[in-house]
Amino acid sequence: MKKQNFIKGSVILMLSAAAAKVLGAVFKIPLTNLLGGVGMSYFSCAYSIFLPVYAFSVTGLSTAVAAMTAKSSALGMYENIRRIRRTALILFSLVGIAGSLLIFLLARPFSLISSGSGEAALAVAMIAPSVFFGCITAVERGYYEGMGNMYPTAFSQVAEGIIRVGAGLLFCGYVNSHGTELMQYFPYITDVRALAAAAGIAGVTLSSFGGVLFLAVINIFSGKKKISGEVHVAPHKEIAGELIKTAFPIGAGSVVTNLTAIVDMATIIGCIGIFGYRGTVPCGVAEADIPRFVYGSFTGIALTVFNLIPSVTNMLGKGVLPCIASAWAAGDKDELRRGTSQAMLTAAVIAVPSAVGIGVLSPQILRILFARQSDEAELCISALRWLMPGMVCLCMSFPVFAMLQGIGKSSSPLKIMLVGTAVKTAGNAAFIPFMGIDGASLSTTLCYAVILGLSLYTYLKAADISVSPAQFFAVGYAGVLCGAAAYLGADICSRTAGDISSAIAATAAGGAVYLLSLYLLSVKVKRQQKTACI
């Protein structure tokens, strides 16, 4: 398998992330129709305990293995790479077993606490093995990413998505059709929807096992191993210590990332309950239900759209980490500066027009995507616009976090995320009483702006490099022109066409103007840089 550069590797990962998003929608929408609201509550109960444990035990693993592998690869220490891989598999297989046992043992108590009954216990127990399989998958993906090959990660993500859709829906549909027959084997379950939810979760677990098998097959056919004659190979104890030292803060940071959602849950409902809501609420909503209605609309609609682009640009971090780690290990400042500029500029080029377009077309987008929740969508139009600057900052923060990990500053993202969470908490408390749900959006934007500023400052100082801002100003200016073209296109088409037609026309107009202006401005920036050099 050939090594890819940053751009190619990032494109591969972003395409696989987009495919995984589509497969996730193909899975979730029919599953909701099969399970209904109550059944989905059992399904969500399993996920709510699974995600924090999975994030803590798995998220940092691939990054830690990738960073260490990339550094050894840059020095030609291939025997050391093999030892890193073996040590990581042994160490984190034990971590995975412990995480799976923790979820399995907490299945019934957590089900009782979260749902008031034990009906979701089987679904929680069924998802427990996914932590173990996820740990193995994370190590293998990290190994290939560190070697500069993103295909195994990309293809295994798609393979998992396909298995999840096929097996999850098949199992769930079978239980719905044969529920009466199957219920006799589970006397402690009284609701067939709980059994169907557990069947859907079984598909998720099977998909994680499928990911392990896929990577095992890739390993068999990966060709000859590179041989090196290095005298010094790091001992297992030293490798294990560095893996834990790198993976722990990254995993903790992933858990901290979820704190912003908890902050919103606590402060939005609480602030609106105490100070009331200053915005317009549909007539059919009872006064006592307003805090939950506003919170549910914000998280279910505004934040759902907000997270679409960051979930794809997150892959830029995986793509740039091996490049930065290799350059750092080799002491190549020019390559470090070049990789940094490419990663940041790529994130900006994707995030800026996306944010501008969503902000300008937020009424049309929300009415199209949430046609059946028109009242909730109307409530979120302004809030979504306030979120867009924060989306740009979040998209650009992902590669900076990865680069910090690549130069050995793996604990910095955790500290920075904690500061951002404090900003989010203070912002919600200060703005929601006066701005309503728009205040929660503003505090989110401030949170991610602080995170980007601190992380970029920390990285540039630690790496001892600088990045020219000229190209970023060009992207920003092109984004303004894109927004103006999209607004005019939407305004003209809305007089004679519906939301879908006007959104398509506005997107085409804004995209064309953005690409053209970005090309012209980039040419001008390059000419200025050449003149300055002369």
C-alpha positions in Angstrom: 0.0 0.0 0.0 1.4 3.4 -1.0 1.9 6.3 1.3 -0.3 9.3 0.7 0.5 13.0 1.2 -1.7 15.2 3.4 -4.1 16.4 0.8 -4.8 12.9 -0.7 -5.0 11.3 2.7 -7.4 13.9 4.0 -9.6 13.7 0.9 -9.8 9.9 1.3 -10.9 10.2 4.9 -13.4 13.0 4.3 -15.0 11.1 1.5 -15.3 8.0 3.8 -16.7 10.2 6.6 -19.3 11.6 4.2 -20.2 8.1 3.1 -20.5 7.0 6.8 -22.8 10.0 7.4 -25.1 8.9 4.6 -25.1 5.3 5.8 -25.9 6.5 9.3 -28.9 8.3 8.0 -30.0 5.2 6.0 -29.7 3.3 9.2 -31.3 5.7 11.7 -34.4 6.8 9.7 -35.8 3.3 8.9 -34.8 2.2 12.4 -36.9 5.0 13.9 -39.8 3.9 11.8 -39.4 0.4 13.0 -39.0 1.2 16.7 -41.1 4.3 17.2 -40.4 6.9 19.9 -40.4 4.5 22.9 -38.3 1.9 21.1 -35.7 4.6 20.1 -35.5 5.6 23.8 -34.3 2.1 24.6 -31.8 2.3 21.7 -30.6 5.7 22.8 -30.2 4.5 26.4 -27.7 2.0 25.2 -25.8 4.6 23.2 -25.8 7.2 26.1 -23.7 4.9 28.3 -21.7 3.5 25.4 -20.4 6.8 23.9 -18.5 8.2 26.9 -16.8 4.8 27.6 -16.0 4.3 23.9 -14.7 7.9 23.5 -12.4 7.6 26.5 -11.0 4.1 25.6 -10.9 4.3 21.8 -10.6 7.9 20.5 -7.1 8.5 21.8 -5.8 5.1 20.7 -5.6 5.7 16.9 -4.0 9.1 17.4 -1.4 7.8 19.9 -0.5 4.8 17.6 -0.5 7.0 14.5 1.8 9.6 16.1 4.3 7.1 17.4 4.3 5.1 14.1 4.8 8.2 12.0 7.8 9.3 14.1 9.4 5.9 13.8 8.6 5.7 10.1 10.3 9.1 9.5 13.5 7.7 11.0 13.2 4.3 9.2 12.7 2.4 12.4 10.4 -0.3 11.1 11.2 -2.9 13.8 10.2 -0.3 16.3 6.9 0.2 14.5 6.1 -3.5 14.7 6.8 -3.5 18.4 4.6 -0.4 18.8 1.8 -2.2 17.0 2.1 -5.4 19.1 2.4 -3.6 22.4 -0.7 -1.4 21.5 -2.7 -4.5 20.6 -2.0 -6.3 23.8 -2.4 -3.2 26.1 -5.6 -1.9 24.6 -7.2 -5.3 24.1 -7.1 -5.4 27.9 -8.5 -1.9 28.1 -11.3 -2.9 25.7 -12.1 -6.0 27.8 -12.3 -3.8 30.9 -14.6 -1.3 29.1 -16.8 -4.0 27.8 -17.2 -5.6 31.2 -17.9 -2.2 32.7 -20.8 -1.5 30.3 -22.1 -5.1 30.7 -22.1 -4.9 34.5 -23.8 -1.5 34.5 -26.4 -2.5 32.0 -29.3 -3.0 34.4 -28.6 -0.3 37.0 -28.1 2.3 34.2 -31.3 1.2 32.5 -33.1 1.6 35.8 -31.7 5.1 36.4 -32.1 6.5 32.9 -35.5 5.0 31.9 -37.1 4.1 35.2 -37.2 0.4 34.2 -34.9 -2.4 33.2 -36.3 -2.8 29.7 -33.2 -1.3 28.1 -30.8 -3.5 30.0 -30.5 -6.0 27.1 -29.8 -3.3 24.6 -27.0 -1.9 26.8 -25.5 -5.3 27.3 -25.6 -6.0 23.6 -23.5 -3.0 22.8 -20.8 -3.8 25.4 -18.5 -5.9 23.1 -18.2 -2.9 20.7 -15.7 -1.3 23.0 -13.4 -4.3 22.8 -13.7 -4.5 19.0 -13.3 -0.7 18.8 -10.0 -0.8 20.6 -8.6 -3.3 18.2 -9.8 -1.4 15.2 -8.4 1.9 16.6 -4.9 0.4 17.0 -4.9 -1.0 13.4 -6.3 2.2 11.9 -3.7 4.2 13.9 -0.9 2.0 12.5 -1.9 2.5 8.9 -2.5 6.2 9.4 0.9 6.6 10.9 2.4 4.8 7.9 0.6 7.4 5.7 -2.0 5.1 4.3 -5.6 6.2 4.9 -7.3 3.6 2.7 -7.7 1.0 5.5 -9.4 3.5 7.8 -11.6 4.8 5.0 -12.7 1.4 3.7 -13.2 -0.1 7.2 -15.5 2.8 8.1 -17.6 2.3 5.0 -17.6 -1.5 5.7 -18.8 -1.0 9.2 -21.6 1.3 8.0 -22.8 -1.2 5.4 -22.9 -4.0 7.9 -24.7 -1.8 10.5 -27.4 -0.9 8.0 -27.9 -4.4 6.7 -27.6 -6.4 10.0 -29.2 -3.8 12.3 -32.3 -3.3 10.1 -32.6 -7.0 9.3 -32.4 -8.1 13.0 -34.8 -5.3 14.1 -37.3 -6.2 11.4 -37.1 -9.9 12.2 -37.9 -9.2 15.9 -40.8 -7.0 15.0 -42.2 -9.7 12.8 -41.6 -12.6 15.3 -41.8 -10.7 18.6 -44.4 -13.0 20.2 -42.3 -16.1 19.6 -39.0 -14.6 20.7 -40.4 -13.0 23.9 -40.6 -16.3 25.6 -36.8 -16.6 25.6 -36.5 -13.2 27.5 -39.0 -13.5 30.4 -37.6 -10.4 32.1 -38.6 -8.2 29.1 -42.2 -7.1 28.8 -42.0 -4.7 25.9 -41.3 -6.2 22.4 -39.9 -2.8 21.4 -37.1 -3.2 23.9 -36.2 -6.6 22.3 -36.3 -5.0 18.8 -34.0 -2.2 20.1 -31.5 -4.7 21.4 -31.6 -6.4 18.0 -30.8 -3.1 16.3 -27.9 -2.7 18.8 -26.7 -6.2 17.9 -26.3 -5.0 14.3 -24.1 -2.2 15.6 -21.9 -4.6 17.6 -21.7 -6.9 14.6 -20.5 -4.0 12.4 -17.7 -3.3 14.9 -16.7 -6.9 14.7 -16.8 -6.6 10.9 -14.4 -3.7 11.0 -11.9 -5.9 12.9 -12.3 -8.7 10.3 -11.9 -6.2 7.4 -8.6 -4.9 8.8 -7.4 -8.4 9.5 -7.9 -9.3 5.8 -6.1 -6.0 4.8 -3.2 -7.0 7.0 -2.9 -10.4 5.4 -2.7 -9.0 1.9 -0.7 -5.9 2.7 2.5 -7.2 1.1 6.0 -7.6 2.5 7.1 -5.9 5.6 9.9 -3.3 5.4 13.1 -4.4 7.1 15.5 -2.2 8.9 18.6 -3.0 10.9 18.2 -0.5 13.8 20.2 -1.5 16.8 18.0 0.2 19.4 14.3 -0.9 19.7 12.3 0.7 22.5 11.3 -1.8 25.2 7.6 -2.7 25.6 7.4 -0.9 28.9 8.6 2.4 27.4 6.2 2.1 24.4 3.3 1.3 26.7 4.1 4.3 28.9 4.2 6.6 25.9 1.0 5.2 24.4 -0.9 5.7 27.7 0.7 9.2 28.2 -0.5 10.2 24.7 -3.9 8.4 24.5 -5.2 9.3 28.0 -5.4 13.1 27.6 -6.9 12.7 24.1 -9.5 10.3 25.4 -10.3 12.6 28.3 -10.6 15.5 25.8 -13.1 13.5 23.8 -15.2 13.1 27.0 -14.8 16.8 27.8 -16.1 17.6 24.3 -19.4 16.1 25.4 -19.6 18.5 28.3 -20.9 21.4 26.1 -24.0 19.3 25.4 -24.5 18.8 29.2 -24.0 22.5 29.8 -26.7 23.3 27.3 -29.1 20.7 28.8 -28.6 22.2 32.3 -28.5 25.9 31.5 -31.0 26.3 28.7 -33.8 24.6 30.5 -32.9 26.2 33.8 -32.4 29.8 32.5 -35.6 29.8 30.5 -37.5 28.2 33.5 -36.3 31.0 35.8 -36.2 34.1 33.5 -38.8 33.1 30.9 -38.4 33.1 27.1 -38.3 36.3 25.2 -38.7 34.8 21.7 -41.9 33.7 19.9 -43.2 30.3 20.9 -46.0 28.4 18.9 -49.5 28.8 20.4 -49.9 25.1 21.0 -47.0 24.8 23.4 -48.0 24.9 27.1 -46.1 27.4 29.2 -44.7 24.6 31.4 -43.3 22.9 28.3 -41.6 25.9 26.8 -38.1 25.2 28.3 -38.0 21.6 27.0 -39.6 22.7 23.7 -36.9 25.3 23.1 -34.0 23.0 24.3 -35.3 20.1 22.1 -35.6 22.4 19.1 -32.1 23.8 19.5 -30.3 20.5 20.0 -32.4 18.5 17.6 -32.4 21.0 14.7 -29.9 23.8 15.0 -27.1 21.7 16.4 -27.8 18.8 14.0 -27.2 21.1 11.0 -24.2 22.8 12.9 -22.4 19.4 13.2 -22.7 18.4 9.6 -19.6 20.1 8.2 -17.3 19.6 11.3 -18.0 15.8 11.2 -16.4 15.7 7.8 -13.5 18.2 8.4 -12.6 16.3 11.5 -10.9 13.9 9.1 -8.3 16.6 8.3 -6.8 16.0 11.7 -6.2 12.3 10.9 -4.7 13.3 7.6 -2.3 15.9 8.8 -1.1 14.1 12.0 1.4 11.7 10.3 2.8 14.5 8.2 3.4 16.8 11.2 4.7 14.0 13.4 7.2 12.9 10.8 8.4 16.5 10.1 8.7 17.1 13.9 10.7 13.9 14.4 13.0 14.8 11.5 13.4 18.4 12.6 12.2 19.7 9.2 10.8 23.1 9.9 10.0 23.8 6.3 7.8 20.7 6.0 6.2 21.5 9.3 5.3 25.0 8.1 4.0 23.6 4.8 1.9 20.9 6.4 0.5 23.4 8.9 -0.5 25.9 6.2 -2.1 23.2 4.0 -4.2 21.8 6.9 -5.4 25.2 8.1 -6.1 26.5 4.6 -8.0 23.4 3.6 -10.2 23.6 6.7 -10.9 27.3 6.0 -11.6 26.7 2.3 -14.3 24.1 3.3 -15.7 25.7 6.4 -16.0 29.4 5.3 -18.4 28.9 2.3 -20.3 26.2 4.1 -20.9 28.5 7.1 -21.8 31.5 4.9 -24.1 29.4 2.8 -25.9 27.8 5.7 -26.3 31.3 7.4 -27.8 32.9 4.3 -30.0 30.0 3.4 -31.0 28.9 6.9 -34.7 29.5 6.4 -34.8 27.4 3.2 -32.5 24.7 4.6 -34.5 24.2 7.8 -37.9 24.2 6.0 -36.6 21.6 3.6 -34.9 19.3 6.1 -37.5 19.6 8.9 -40.8 20.1 6.9 -42.7 18.2 9.6 -41.4 20.3 12.4 -42.1 23.7 11.0 -42.6 25.4 14.3 -39.3 24.1 15.7 -37.5 25.0 12.5 -38.8 28.6 12.6 -37.5 28.9 16.2 -34.0 27.9 15.1 -33.4 30.1 12.1 -31.7 32.9 14.0 -30.0 30.5 16.4 -28.4 28.7 13.4 -27.0 31.9 12.0 -25.4 32.8 15.3 -23.7 29.3 15.3 -22.0 29.7 11.9 -18.9 31.6 13.0 -18.4 29.0 15.7 -18.7 26.3 13.1 -15.7 27.8 11.2 -13.7 27.9 14.4 -14.6 24.3 15.3 -13.6 23.1 11.8 -10.2 24.8 12.0 -9.6 23.6 15.5 -9.6 19.9 14.6 -6.4 20.0 12.5 -4.7 22.2 15.1 -5.5 19.7 17.9 -4.0 16.9 15.7 -0.9 18.9 15.1 -0.5 19.6 18.8 -0.6 15.8 19.3 1.9 15.4 16.5 4.5 17.5 18.2 4.0 15.9 21.6 1.6 18.3 23.2 -1.2 15.8 23.6 -2.3 17.2 27.0 -2.9 20.7 25.6 -6.2 20.0 23.8 -7.7 18.8 27.1 -6.7 21.9 29.0 -8.0 24.2 26.1 -11.3 22.3 25.9 -11.8 22.8 29.7 -11.3 26.6 29.2 -13.7 26.5 26.3 -16.3 24.7 28.4 -16.0 27.4 31.1 -16.6 30.1 28.5 -19.6 28.2 27.2 -21.1 27.8 30.8 -20.5 31.5 31.6 -21.9 32.6 28.2 -25.1 30.6 28.5 -25.7 32.0 32.0 -25.1 35.6 30.8 -26.8 35.6 27.4 -29.8 33.2 27.5 -31.8 35.4 29.9 -31.6 38.3 27.5 -31.3 36.6 24.1 -33.1 33.4 24.5 -31.9 30.5 22.4 -29.7 32.9 20.4 -27.7 33.4 23.5 -26.8 29.7 23.6 -25.7 29.9 20.0 -23.6 33.0 20.7 -21.9 31.3 23.7 -21.1 28.3 21.5 -19.5 30.5 18.9 -17.4 32.3 21.6 -16.5 28.9 23.1 -15.0 27.6 19.8 -13.4 31.0 19.0 -11.5 30.8 22.3 -10.6 27.2 21.7 -9.2 28.0 18.2 -7.3 31.0 19.4 -5.7 29.2 22.3 -4.9 26.1 20.4 -3.3 27.9 17.4 -1.2 30.1 19.7 0.0 27.1 21.7 0.8 25.2 18.6 2.7 27.9 16.8 4.7 28.8 19.9 5.6 25.2 20.6 6.5 24.4 17.0 8.4 27.7 16.7 6.9 28.5 13.2 4.6 31.2 11.7 1.9 31.0 9.1 1.2 33.8 6.6 -2.3 35.2 7.1 -2.7 36.5 3.5 -4.3 33.4 2.1 -6.8 33.2 5.0 -7.9 36.8 4.3 -8.4 35.8 0.7 -10.6 32.9 1.8 -12.6 35.2 4.1 -13.2 37.8 1.3 -14.2 35.1 -1.1 -16.6 33.9 1.5 -18.2 37.4 1.7 -18.7 37.4 -2.1 -20.1 33.9 -2.0 -22.7 35.0 0.6 -23.7 38.1 -1.4 -24.2 36.0 -4.5 -26.2 33.3 -2.6 -28.4 36.0 -1.0 -29.2 37.6 -4.4 -29.8 34.2 -6.0 -32.2 33.1 -3.2 -34.0 36.5 -3.2 -34.6 36.4 -7.0 -35.7 32.8 -7.1 -37.9 32.9 -4.0 -40.3 35.2 -5.9 -41.2 32.6 -8.5 -39.9 29.3 -7.1 -40.1 27.2 -3.9 -37.5 26.6 -1.2 -35.8 23.7 -3.0 -35.4 25.5 -6.3 -34.2 28.8 -4.7 -31.8 26.9 -2.4 -30.3 25.1 -5.4 -30.0 28.3 -7.5 -28.5 30.2 -4.6 -26.0 27.4 -3.8 -24.9 27.3 -7.5 -24.5 31.1 -7.7 -22.6 31.3 -4.4 -20.4 28.4 -5.2 -19.5 29.7 -8.7 -18.6 33.2 -7.3 -16.7 31.7 -4.4 -14.5 29.4 -6.6 -13.8 32.2 -9.2 -13.0 34.8 -6.6 -10.9 32.4 -4.6 -8.9 31.5 -7.7 -8.3 35.2 -8.6 -7.4 36.2 -5.1 -5.0 33.2 -4.7 -3.2 34.2 -7.9 -2.8 37.7 -6.6 -1.5 36.5 -3.2 1.1 34.3 -5.0 2.3 37.2 -7.2 2.7 39.4 -4.1 4.7 36.7 -2.3 7.0 36.3 -5.3 7.5 40.1 -5.6 8.3 40.2 -1.8 10.9 37.5 -2.2 12.5 39.3 -5.1 
